[in-house]
Amino acid sequence: MEARSTPRITCTYLNSYVGKNVTVVGKVVQLRGDEAVIDADGNITAHLDRDSHLSAGNAVQLIGKVLPDLSIKVLTSMDLGTDVDYNLSNTVVEIAHQHKSIFQYDA
């Protein structure tokens, strides 16, 4: 299997990753059929796959592709429950972007 980098991002970084796979951690603020709105330092619309089982108010980790409209097509998702430190998660994103050579690679 080919190795791929899925950088951790927040809403702020969506523009830089159009067409690429990313990892997002955020809070599910709304569920609408096969879409969800995720607060990851700003709202992101996520197009869910059929295996996504999310709960409003819970944290979620998404891996997916950033679409041209800055939404995310979800490839995998994981419900993280309610005990998530969003400040810590956002700090990890910032550190990863300050030190890209350590955290990201081109496949």
N, CA and C of each residue as an Amber inpcrd file, in Angstrom:
protein
   321
   0.8440000  -1.1780000   0.0000000   0.0000000   0.0000000   0.0000000
   0.8870000   1.2380000   0.0000000   0.4990000   2.2140000  -0.7530000
   1.2420000   3.4590000  -0.8770000   1.0290000   4.3470000   0.3510000
   2.1240000   4.8750000   0.9080000   2.0350000   5.7670000   2.0590000
   1.5750000   7.1430000   1.6000000   0.7040000   7.7330000   2.3940000
   0.2000000   9.0730000   2.0710000   0.1910000   9.9170000   3.3260000
   0.5560000  11.1600000   3.1700000   0.4940000  12.1080000   4.2620000
  -0.9180000  12.6850000   4.3220000  -1.5040000  12.6950000   5.4890000
  -2.7990000  13.3400000   5.6940000  -2.6100000  14.3760000   6.7910000
  -2.1340000  15.5620000   6.4010000  -1.8420000  16.5830000   7.3980000
  -3.0590000  16.9650000   8.2230000  -2.8110000  17.2590000   9.4880000
  -3.8740000  17.7500000  10.3690000  -4.1090000  19.2200000  10.0510000
  -5.3790000  19.5680000   9.8660000  -5.7150000  20.9570000   9.5660000
  -6.9360000  21.3800000  10.3640000  -7.1600000  22.6840000  10.3710000
  -8.4050000  23.2720000  10.8700000  -9.0250000  24.0200000   9.6900000
 -10.1470000  24.6330000   9.9210000 -10.8450000  25.3720000   8.8690000
  -9.9370000  26.4080000   8.2010000  -9.0630000  27.0100000   8.9680000
  -8.1570000  28.0420000   8.4750000  -7.3000000  27.5740000   7.3000000
  -6.9530000  26.3010000   7.2630000  -6.0120000  25.7780000   6.2680000
  -6.6730000  25.1180000   5.0570000  -7.9930000  25.1070000   4.9900000
  -8.6810000  24.4190000   3.8920000  -8.2010000  24.8730000   2.5130000
  -8.0610000  26.1780000   2.3080000  -7.6440000  26.7000000   0.9940000
  -6.3420000  26.0970000   0.4980000  -5.4420000  25.7740000   1.3970000
  -4.1250000  25.2690000   1.0220000  -4.1250000  23.7860000   0.6510000
  -5.2320000  23.0920000   0.8910000  -5.2430000  21.6470000   0.6990000
  -6.3440000  21.1560000  -0.2440000  -6.8460000  21.9950000  -1.1250000
  -7.8810000  21.5820000  -2.0790000  -7.3360000  20.4340000  -2.9320000
  -8.1120000  19.3690000  -3.0270000  -7.7170000  18.2050000  -3.8130000
  -6.8320000  17.2260000  -3.0710000  -6.5390000  17.5020000  -1.8050000
  -5.6470000  16.6380000  -1.0240000  -6.3910000  16.0370000   0.1590000
  -5.8710000  14.9250000   0.6390000  -6.4250000  14.2880000   1.8240000
  -5.8710000  14.9410000   3.0760000  -6.7330000  15.1320000   4.0610000
  -6.3740000  15.7870000   5.3130000  -7.0290000  15.0720000   6.4890000
  -6.5720000  15.4030000   7.6890000  -7.1830000  14.9470000   8.9310000
  -7.7020000  16.1670000   9.6810000  -8.9440000  16.0840000  10.1500000
  -9.5800000  17.1840000  10.8830000 -10.1680000  16.6290000  12.1700000
  -9.9220000  17.3340000  13.2840000 -10.5820000  17.0260000  14.5500000
 -11.4400000  18.2290000  14.8980000 -12.7070000  17.9710000  15.1910000
 -13.6090000  19.0620000  15.5360000 -14.8730000  18.5500000  16.2000000
 -15.7570000  19.4700000  16.5080000 -17.0170000  19.1470000  17.1780000
 -18.1480000  19.1140000  16.1630000 -18.9680000  18.0900000  16.2270000
 -20.1340000  17.9810000  15.3500000 -21.1900000  18.9570000  15.8640000
 -21.4740000  19.9930000  15.0670000 -22.4590000  20.9880000  15.4960000
 -23.8130000  20.7880000  14.8350000 -23.8350000  20.0680000  13.7030000
 -25.1100000  19.8290000  13.0250000 -24.9960000  18.6050000  12.1270000
 -26.0620000  17.8120000  12.1000000 -26.1700000  16.6680000  11.1860000
 -27.3590000  16.9080000  10.2750000 -27.1400000  16.7470000   8.9400000
 -28.2050000  16.9370000   7.9500000 -28.1110000  15.8060000   6.9370000
 -28.7580000  14.6890000   7.2230000 -28.7180000  13.5550000   6.2960000
 -27.3100000  13.0410000   6.1180000 -26.7830000  13.1500000   4.8880000
 -25.4300000  12.6600000   4.6200000 -24.3800000  13.7670000   4.7170000
 -24.7200000  14.8630000   5.3960000 -23.7790000  15.9550000   5.6300000
 -23.7320000  16.2890000   7.1160000 -22.5930000  16.8190000   7.5330000
 -22.4360000  17.2940000   8.9010000 -21.6720000  18.6130000   8.8510000
 -21.9240000  19.4460000   9.8490000 -21.1360000  20.6620000  10.0180000
 -20.2340000  20.4130000  11.2200000 -18.9360000  20.5750000  10.9940000
 -17.9280000  20.3230000  12.0060000 -17.2650000  21.6430000  12.3680000
 -17.1940000  21.9560000  13.6640000 -16.4790000  23.1470000  14.1190000
 -15.0410000  22.7520000  14.4140000 -14.1470000  23.1500000  13.5250000
 -12.7160000  22.9150000  13.6860000 -12.0320000  24.2630000  13.5410000
 -12.2010000  25.1020000  14.5590000 -11.7030000  26.4810000  14.5250000
 -12.3580000  27.2410000  13.3700000 -13.6270000  26.9470000  13.1300000
 -14.4340000  27.4650000  12.0230000 -15.2470000  26.3070000  11.4790000
 -16.3630000  26.5910000  10.8570000 -17.2540000  25.5260000  10.3870000
 -16.8150000  24.9440000   9.0480000 -16.8560000  23.6100000   8.9780000
 -16.5280000  22.8580000   7.7750000 -17.7030000  21.9350000   7.4720000
 -18.1570000  21.9280000   6.2240000 -19.1830000  20.9790000   5.8090000
 -18.4960000  19.6810000   5.4060000 -18.9760000  18.5750000   5.9760000
 -18.4170000  17.2570000   5.6830000 -19.4730000  16.4150000   4.9910000
 -19.1050000  15.8440000   3.8290000 -19.9760000  14.9250000   3.1070000
 -19.6390000  13.5240000   3.5980000 -20.5530000  12.9340000   4.3650000
 -20.2930000  11.6940000   5.0750000 -20.4000000  10.4790000   4.1690000
 -19.6490000   9.4350000   4.5140000 -19.8010000   8.1470000   3.8430000
 -20.8270000   7.3260000   4.6290000 -21.2240000   6.2080000   4.0990000
 -22.2870000   5.4350000   4.7520000 -21.8490000   4.8020000   6.0620000
 -20.5390000   4.7290000   6.3030000 -20.0380000   4.1520000   7.5470000
 -19.8660000   5.1820000   8.6520000 -20.1670000   6.4360000   8.3790000
 -20.0380000   7.4940000   9.3840000 -21.2270000   7.4400000  10.3400000
 -20.9140000   7.3150000  11.6170000 -21.9470000   7.2970000  12.6580000
 -21.5620000   8.3450000  13.6870000 -21.9900000   9.5760000  13.4600000
 -21.6120000  10.6950000  14.2990000 -22.7790000  11.1230000  15.1790000
 -22.4500000  11.7840000  16.2750000 -23.4670000  12.3150000  17.1850000
 -23.2320000  13.7980000  17.3750000 -24.2970000  14.5780000  17.2710000
 -24.1880000  16.0220000  17.4870000 -23.6600000  16.2880000  18.8890000
 -22.7100000  17.2110000  18.9850000 -22.1060000  17.5550000  20.2660000
 -20.8320000  16.7930000  20.5720000 -20.6230000  15.6780000  19.8870000
 -19.4130000  14.8930000  20.1060000 -18.2810000  15.3900000  19.2200000
 -17.0770000  15.0620000  19.6240000 -15.9050000  15.3320000  18.7960000
 -15.7900000  14.2290000  17.7520000 -15.1350000  14.5640000  16.6400000
 -14.9510000  13.6030000  15.5670000 -13.5830000  13.8250000  14.9400000
 -12.9770000  12.7310000  14.4850000 -11.7860000  12.8340000  13.6440000
 -12.1990000  12.3720000  12.2570000 -11.9730000  13.2370000  11.2700000
 -12.2910000  12.9150000   9.8880000 -11.0070000  12.8270000   9.0840000
 -10.9480000  11.8720000   8.1900000  -9.9260000  11.8520000   7.1530000
 -10.6940000  11.9240000   5.8490000 -10.3420000  12.9150000   5.0300000
 -11.0810000  13.0960000   3.7960000 -10.3880000  14.0350000   2.8420000
 -11.0000000  14.1840000   1.6810000 -10.4490000  15.0090000   0.6070000
 -11.1220000  16.3690000   0.6070000 -10.3100000  17.4300000   0.5440000
 -10.8360000  18.7900000   0.4870000 -11.3100000  19.0710000  -0.9390000
 -12.5820000  19.4270000  -1.0700000 -13.1920000  19.7120000  -2.3660000
 -13.0300000  21.1970000  -2.7180000 -13.2050000  21.5520000  -3.9940000
 -13.0390000  22.9550000  -4.4130000 -13.9240000  23.9520000  -3.6580000
 -15.0840000  23.5130000  -3.1650000 -15.9590000  24.4150000  -2.4070000
 -15.5660000  24.4930000  -0.9290000 -14.3960000  23.9180000  -0.5850000
 -13.8290000  23.8930000   0.7610000 -14.6160000  23.0370000   1.7480000
 -15.4060000  22.1190000   1.2280000 -16.0170000  21.0970000   2.0670000
 -15.0920000  19.8710000   2.0120000 -15.4230000  18.8620000   2.7920000
 -14.5940000  17.6570000   2.8360000 -15.4370000  16.4430000   2.5010000
 -14.9450000  15.6310000   1.5640000 -15.5650000  14.3350000   1.2690000
 -14.9080000  13.3240000   2.2020000 -15.6720000  12.8160000   3.1550000
 -15.1390000  11.9550000   4.2010000 -14.8030000  10.5670000   3.6500000
 -13.5880000  10.1220000   3.9570000 -13.1590000   8.7680000   3.6200000
 -13.3100000   7.8530000   4.8270000 -12.9400000   8.3610000   6.0050000
 -13.1410000   7.6320000   7.2620000 -13.4580000   8.6420000   8.3590000
 -14.1770000   8.1700000   9.3610000 -14.4970000   9.0300000  10.4980000
 -14.4650000   8.2090000  11.7760000 -14.1730000   8.9130000  12.8770000
 -14.1450000   8.2630000  14.1790000 -14.7580000   9.1970000  15.2110000
 -15.8130000   8.7350000  15.8720000 -16.4310000   9.5040000  16.9460000
 -15.4950000   9.4620000  18.1470000 -15.1340000  10.6370000  18.6850000
 -14.1900000  10.7170000  19.7940000 -14.8640000  10.9970000  21.1320000
 -16.1890000  11.0660000  21.1390000 -16.9090000  11.3200000  22.3840000
 -16.9100000  12.7880000  22.7500000 -17.0610000  13.0640000  24.0510000
 -17.2170000  14.4470000  24.5040000 -16.0030000  14.9880000  25.2530000
 -15.0680000  14.1390000  25.5970000 -13.9320000  14.5650000  26.4180000
 -12.6970000  14.8320000  25.5540000 -12.7820000  15.8740000  24.7170000
 -11.6820000  16.2310000  23.8150000 -11.2420000  17.6560000  24.1070000
  -9.9430000  17.8600000  24.1830000  -9.3730000  19.1820000  24.4090000
  -9.1250000  19.8190000  23.0350000 -10.0480000  20.6710000  22.5940000
  -9.9460000  21.2820000  21.2700000  -8.7630000  22.2490000  21.1850000
  -8.4320000  22.8990000  22.2820000  -7.2640000  23.7860000  22.2760000
  -5.9950000  22.9930000  22.0070000  -5.8720000  21.8380000  22.6270000
  -4.7130000  20.9820000  22.3930000  -4.6730000  20.5080000  20.9420000
  -5.8160000  20.1010000  20.4220000  -5.8930000  19.6480000  19.0330000
  -5.4700000  20.7590000  18.0730000  -5.9500000  21.9830000  18.3100000
  -5.5810000  23.1170000  17.4530000  -4.1010000  23.4590000  17.5830000
  -3.5400000  23.2950000  18.7770000  -2.1090000  23.5300000  18.9760000
  -1.2820000  22.5230000  18.1870000  -1.7070000  21.2760000  18.1570000
  -1.0090000  20.2510000  17.3690000  -1.0100000  20.6470000  15.8900000
  -2.1340000  21.1510000  15.4020000  -2.2200000  21.5980000  14.0080000
  -1.2140000  22.7140000  13.7560000  -1.1730000  23.6960000  14.6340000
  -0.2570000  24.8270000  14.4520000   1.1990000  24.3740000  14.4650000
   1.5580000  23.5000000  15.3880000   2.9350000  23.0020000  15.4600000
   3.2760000  22.1990000  14.2120000   2.3430000  21.3800000  13.7590000
   2.5810000  20.5830000  12.5460000   2.8150000  21.4750000  11.3310000
   2.1450000  22.6180000  11.2650000   2.3410000  23.5210000  10.1370000
   3.6180000  24.3510000  10.2660000   4.0670000  24.5650000  11.4820000
   5.3340000  25.2660000  11.6830000   6.5290000  24.3650000  11.3500000
   6.3200000  23.0530000  11.4650000   7.4000000  22.0830000  11.2410000
   6.9590000  21.0230000  10.2290000   6.5670000  21.4740000   9.0500000
   6.0330000  20.5730000   8.0220000   6.9880000  19.4420000   7.6610000
   8.2800000  19.7010000   7.6780000   9.2320000  18.6600000   7.2660000
   9.2070000  17.4600000   8.2220000   8.7570000  17.6580000   9.4300000
   8.6670000  16.5620000  10.3930000   7.3450000  15.8090000  10.2530000
   6.2670000  16.5370000  10.0050000   4.9220000  15.9590000  10.0690000
   4.3100000  15.5910000   8.7340000   4.8330000  16.1060000   7.6120000
   4.2260000  15.8460000   6.3280000   5.2720000  15.3650000   5.3390000
   4.8320000  14.5770000   4.4040000   5.7040000  14.1250000   3.3380000
   4.8740000  13.9150000   2.0940000   5.5210000  13.9780000   0.9490000
   4.8480000  13.7430000  -0.3230000   4.9760000  12.2800000  -0.6770000
   3.8810000  11.6940000  -1.0860000   3.8940000  10.2790000  -1.4620000
   4.2900000  10.1440000  -2.9200000
